[in-house]
Amino acid sequence: MIGKIYTPPGFFNNQIIHNNGTQPQKTLKNQITGSVISVKNTNYDFRIMSKELSLYRDVKSNPLLASVADTKSHTSQNDRFSSLGMAVTAIYNMVEDGKAKEKSIDICNKNPRDQSIELNLDSSLTKRGAEYIHQFLDSETPLDSTNYATGLRVGSDMKITLLDPIMIHQFNSTWNIRLNMAT
């Protein structure tokens, strides 16, 4: 008699058999569910990546915020971090005062730009974007998605050399309000 020694695992088999089928089968209560996430090496904290992905999904699910954030042009997380880093840099360079200015100074001083590298290729921008997302880990406010979406728009506009002072002012205003609500 030939017995089955190994059975490969199956995702859709929700029954378990003991002793080569001599005992009655038992039906398992839960089937495997979930989503597949690609894994790669990164320099960023997992919490930052997870929070950014959560904010991106919130923005993408809201048609108004999705149009503000231009979600179609931000295909990867690094693109989004880079756009947010550009937005933080815009606050650093163009705004006179406020909590957002103070926060942008801290972020930009932690991640100085390499002036010998072209702006779009500088890795300090993605680090600035990740540092910007880090603030969302400490406290949650109703303005998080709006502020995030506005930052994406400012950064993506700057990548195509379109400087929109109104959007920069909007990003600064929502960031200031968000920081005041968080404290």
C-alpha positions as CSV (number, residue, x, y, z in Angstrom):
1,M,0.0,0.0,0.0
2,I,1.3,3.4,-0.9
3,G,0.5,6.3,1.5
4,K,0.6,10.0,0.9
5,I,3.6,11.4,2.8
6,Y,3.4,15.1,1.8
7,T,0.6,17.3,0.7
8,P,1.4,20.8,-0.5
9,P,-0.4,23.6,1.3
10,G,-3.5,25.0,-0.5
11,F,-5.1,28.3,0.1
12,F,-8.6,27.1,-0.9
13,N,-8.6,23.8,1.1
14,N,-10.4,24.6,4.3
15,Q,-10.5,21.0,5.6
16,I,-8.1,19.1,7.8
17,I,-7.6,15.3,7.8
18,H,-6.0,13.4,10.6
19,N,-4.3,9.9,10.4
20,N,-4.4,9.5,6.6
21,G,-8.2,9.8,6.4
22,T,-9.1,7.3,9.1
23,Q,-10.7,10.0,11.3
24,P,-13.6,12.2,10.1
25,Q,-12.8,15.4,8.4
26,K,-13.1,18.7,10.2
27,T,-14.0,21.9,8.5
28,L,-11.9,24.9,9.4
29,K,-13.7,28.1,10.4
30,N,-11.6,30.7,8.7
31,Q,-10.1,30.7,5.2
32,I,-7.0,32.7,4.4
33,T,-7.9,36.3,3.5
34,G,-5.9,39.5,3.1
35,S,-3.9,41.3,0.5
36,V,-0.4,40.9,-1.0
37,I,2.1,43.5,-0.2
38,S,5.4,43.6,-2.0
39,V,8.4,43.7,0.3
40,K,11.7,45.5,-0.5
41,N,14.6,46.9,1.4
42,T,14.2,50.5,2.5
43,N,15.8,53.1,4.7
44,Y,12.5,54.2,6.2
45,D,10.7,53.1,9.3
46,F,7.9,50.6,8.6
47,R,5.5,52.8,10.6
48,I,6.2,55.8,8.3
49,M,5.7,53.7,5.1
50,S,2.5,52.2,6.5
51,K,1.1,55.6,7.6
52,E,1.9,57.1,4.2
53,L,0.2,54.2,2.4
54,S,-2.9,54.7,4.7
55,L,-3.0,58.4,3.9
56,Y,-2.6,57.7,0.2
57,R,-5.5,55.2,0.2
58,D,-7.7,57.8,2.1
59,V,-6.9,60.4,-0.5
60,K,-7.4,58.1,-3.4
61,S,-10.8,57.0,-2.1
62,N,-12.0,60.6,-1.9
63,P,-12.6,62.0,-5.4
64,L,-12.1,65.6,-4.4
65,L,-8.8,65.0,-2.6
66,A,-7.7,62.6,-5.3
67,S,-8.0,65.4,-7.9
68,V,-6.1,67.8,-5.6
69,A,-3.3,65.3,-5.0
70,D,-3.0,64.3,-8.6
71,T,-2.8,60.6,-7.5
72,K,-2.3,59.4,-11.1
73,S,1.1,61.0,-11.3
74,H,2.3,59.4,-8.0
75,T,2.7,55.8,-8.9
76,S,5.3,54.8,-6.3
77,Q,5.8,55.6,-2.6
78,N,9.2,57.2,-3.4
79,D,7.5,59.5,-5.9
80,R,5.1,60.6,-3.1
81,F,7.9,61.0,-0.6
82,S,9.8,63.1,-3.1
83,S,6.8,65.3,-3.8
84,L,6.2,65.8,-0.1
85,G,9.8,66.7,0.4
86,M,9.5,69.3,-2.4
87,A,6.5,70.8,-0.6
88,V,8.3,70.9,2.7
89,T,11.2,72.6,0.9
90,A,8.7,75.2,-0.6
91,I,7.5,76.1,2.9
92,Y,11.2,76.3,4.1
93,N,12.0,78.7,1.2
94,M,8.9,80.8,0.8
95,V,7.1,81.2,4.1
96,E,8.1,83.7,6.7
97,D,6.8,82.3,10.0
98,G,4.4,79.9,11.7
99,K,4.6,76.4,13.1
100,A,4.8,74.8,9.6
101,K,7.9,77.0,8.9
102,E,9.5,75.9,12.2
103,K,8.7,72.3,11.4
104,S,10.1,72.7,7.8
105,I,13.3,74.2,9.2
106,D,13.7,71.2,11.5
107,I,13.1,68.7,8.6
108,C,15.3,70.5,6.1
109,N,18.2,70.8,8.7
110,K,18.0,67.1,9.4
111,N,18.2,66.3,5.7
112,P,20.3,68.9,3.9
113,R,20.2,69.0,0.1
114,D,23.3,68.2,-2.0
115,Q,23.6,71.2,-4.2
116,S,25.7,69.3,-6.7
117,I,22.8,67.0,-7.6
118,E,19.8,68.1,-9.7
119,L,16.8,68.8,-7.5
120,N,14.6,66.0,-8.9
121,L,17.4,63.4,-8.3
122,D,18.3,64.5,-4.8
123,S,17.6,61.7,-2.2
124,S,17.3,64.3,0.6
125,L,13.8,65.2,-0.8
126,T,12.5,61.6,-0.2
127,K,14.0,61.8,3.3
128,R,12.3,65.1,3.9
129,G,9.0,63.6,2.7
130,A,9.4,60.6,5.1
131,E,10.2,63.0,7.9
132,Y,7.1,65.0,7.1
133,I,5.0,61.8,7.3
134,H,6.7,61.0,10.7
135,Q,4.7,63.8,12.3
136,F,1.5,62.0,11.5
137,L,2.5,59.1,13.8
138,D,2.4,61.2,16.9
139,S,-1.2,62.5,16.6
140,E,-4.1,62.1,14.2
141,T,-6.4,65.0,13.2
142,P,-9.3,65.4,10.7
143,L,-7.0,67.5,8.5
144,D,-4.4,64.8,7.9
145,S,-5.7,63.6,4.5
146,T,-6.3,67.2,3.3
147,N,-2.8,68.4,4.3
148,Y,-1.2,65.3,2.8
149,A,-3.1,65.8,-0.5
150,T,-2.2,69.5,-0.7
151,G,1.5,68.6,-0.1
152,L,1.4,66.1,-2.9
153,R,0.0,68.7,-5.3
154,V,2.6,71.3,-4.3
155,G,5.4,68.9,-4.8
156,S,4.2,67.5,-8.1
157,D,3.7,71.0,-9.5
158,M,7.3,71.9,-8.4
159,K,8.6,68.8,-10.2
160,I,7.4,70.2,-13.4
161,T,8.7,73.7,-12.5
162,L,5.2,75.1,-11.9
163,L,5.3,77.3,-8.8
164,D,1.8,77.9,-7.5
165,P,1.9,80.4,-4.6
166,I,-1.8,79.9,-3.8
167,M,-1.3,76.1,-3.4
168,I,1.8,76.7,-1.3
169,H,-0.1,79.1,0.9
170,Q,-2.9,76.5,1.2
171,F,-0.5,73.8,2.1
172,N,1.1,76.1,4.7
173,S,-2.3,77.0,6.2
174,T,-3.6,73.5,6.5
175,W,-0.2,72.3,7.9
176,N,-0.3,75.2,10.5
177,I,-3.9,74.3,11.5
178,R,-3.0,70.6,11.7
179,L,0.0,71.3,13.9
180,N,-2.2,73.5,16.2
181,M,-4.8,70.7,16.4
182,A,-2.2,68.1,17.2
183,T,-0.9,69.9,20.3
